[in-house]
């Protein structure tokens, strides 16, 4: 397999495998990411990625009661699956009576450089597949 892509060896060079990047809290229920914030923990130096969702499909469809909970956020792309346990998940409510779900923020803290690089490769693929762009806040 020297100098040859493993995928080419398995599927043949004319048959590329295309995987659409997905994010799931519950198995089989893809979520739609609406924002990303990159930070660093000043005390530890660990990198932090905060993923924001305006809604969770699992909650909207009541799938949280019928689907298997992953116990971790599952990110899938052409390199395979990433399973990462959020360091926190925050539900932000608003509206007239304060009971309308405004967004969900999922905080991922990463302490190893190679894990951060893999997470960033996934996020670039996810952004490209979903028409998102990285940019500095104004």
Secondary structure as UniProt FT lines:
FT   TURN            2..3
FT   HELIX           6..11
FT   TURN            13..14
FT   STRAND          22..26
FT   TURN            27..28
FT   STRAND          29..31
FT   STRAND          35..40
FT   TURN            42..44
FT   STRAND          47..53
FT   HELIX           57..60
FT   TURN            61..62
FT   HELIX           63..65
FT   STRAND          69..77
FT   TURN            78..79
FT   STRAND          80..84
FT   STRAND          88..94
FT   TURN            96..97
FT   STRAND          100..110
FT   HELIX           113..129
FT   TURN            130..131
//
